[in-house]
Amino acid sequence: MSTLPVQERPPGTPPDQRYFPADDEAQFTFRAIAAGCVVGSVVSCTNIYIGLKIGWTFGASIISAVLGFALFAVLGKKLSVLETNITQTAGSAAGAMASAAGLVAAIPAMNMLGYEFEWYKLMGWSLGVAFLGVFFAVPLRRQVVEIDRLRFPTGTATAETVMAMNSDGGEAMAKAKVLIWSGLAAGGYALASHFIPQLESPPLHVWMPDSVFAIAAAWGFKLYLGPSLFGAGFLIGPRVAFSLLLGAIIAWAVVGPLAQSQGWAAGPVMSYANGARGWLLWPGVALMVAEALTSLALSWKTFVRALKVPKNLGDDGQAVVNPEGIPNSWWMGGLAAGTVLTCTLAQIIFDIPVWMTLIAVALSAVLAIVAVRSVGETDINPVGGMGKVTQLVYGGLAPGATGTNLMAAAITGAGASQAGDMMQDLKTGHLLGASPRKQFLAQLAGICAGVVFVVPVYTIFTDAYEIGGPKLPAPAAFAWKAMAELLAKGFEALPPYALEAVIGAAIVGVLTALLRKVPAIKAYVPSGLAMGIAFIIPAYYSLVMFYGLIAWFIWKKINPGAVSKLDFALASGLVAGEGLMGIVNAALTMLGVGPIT
């Protein structure tokens, strides 16, 4: 908890508000917005890199709050609590743009299908779909934040972090230093690895060709030391890390070799056309989709609760009126404008009829409700599951139209992503007594800044490397592409005996979702999503994240106090350092500057 001085609760304030700002406390300032946009945009660029590697991205709320506060503390111009909240709001919006714009899933899936898009079209598309999610979130705020008072773990943790920094600037500076130094170390290592690839992946199988390392390396079990994925092992937690390891062993040490030995995938191991990698894709996707859809179906009560009409704001039945609330005209007008923009761009860029886009927007509005409540209750935003629902719907509305299927799902995914992200920020602001309308404006500013950065960075990466290749496996994109192709071509698109594997994996996915509902064992049930990803990405990616978890456990054993304060900062620095240097390395590759050995 914060160590700020104890404050008297002013009359009429919400019962869960934790900070009570003075009437003249600075809030929506240029420096707060600028700092959030810059930090969040940096995170969004690293999310492009990490998302195309492992299929998911990381939030920017706490990073933006810590770095924004630390920057001005160094300059001797400390941000106020409410300014820090605005910095964090703009930063989280910018940082989420890699996911919201579809640049780690739907857009690369379209690229793999042969579609190419000009950068300015992608910018327009990204703005349209991201704004929709923000406008969807606004009318839900009163119910989920003020009435139901859902926890929103990340939003609550961010509020505590902001309050702690303002009470103890030394801790904030320590976190910032660890983040910066780990980022510099990771960036230097990534740059050196560009010129000396053996640093990143020591070729033990080449040095010892007759050893077990050679056999294991053929199936992806080789030594890989990428800092970003090592740092991700700190962030994803034991359940997901162990699930990745389990999935990698099942896929690449058992099922893949079986498929090859039986002639179902007789080509080169890493071939998508006729090798084990292409065969394993299908059960991996089935496992991910089955768990996501089952979890969604089990959330039916979430729909009911979210659609209830609110009656009051507190147990005493007295409404708490916030004069800084977001006017209805803002979100209604924005929703109308965003819908028109999305429909127009979907027609021009992707040749999707307006009526189909309108259905996608309507689905996005409904599924954003589930996303918001899911984030509020569990801190998990099931963006993939939301997209799969839309893909199934459009499989019936537009059979054979893979592009329509993918981009309609992208609208839903963007709505879920940005609605959940904004509600976390609104929860933070609610706890700190911030102005919702100023947060709303900060969110819009962050989206605009994020788009300016993520689209060019995405273009740099995709020009330098093959999507789906060794550098950028793009597992989330393959999952979306596979679902679209399956709905377009039917089960005859599957390789030999892959249908049986799909059915088996789907059963496992359903069971994992069901077992997670049993309180006594939920902590021991693996993540079907993580296991499915491990089927799609090379095994060494799963292994390096597991190494990160082991390092985290060792550090926690040696110095638990340091871990509780600095593990997030250290991991974020490793992820950001390699991610940013990855942009430089991609540019070097485009310029023809390659390894020296």
PyMOL commands that set and color helices and strands:
alter all, ss='L'
color gray80, all
select helices_A, chain A and resi 30-54+61-74+81-95+97-100+106-112+119-147+153-167+169-195+197-199+204-207+212-218+227-261+276-297+300-307+328-350+354-378+383-397+402-432+436-464+475-489+491-493+498-515+522-524+528-536+539-558+560-590
alter helices_A, ss='H'
color red, helices_A
deselect
rebuild
show_as cartoon
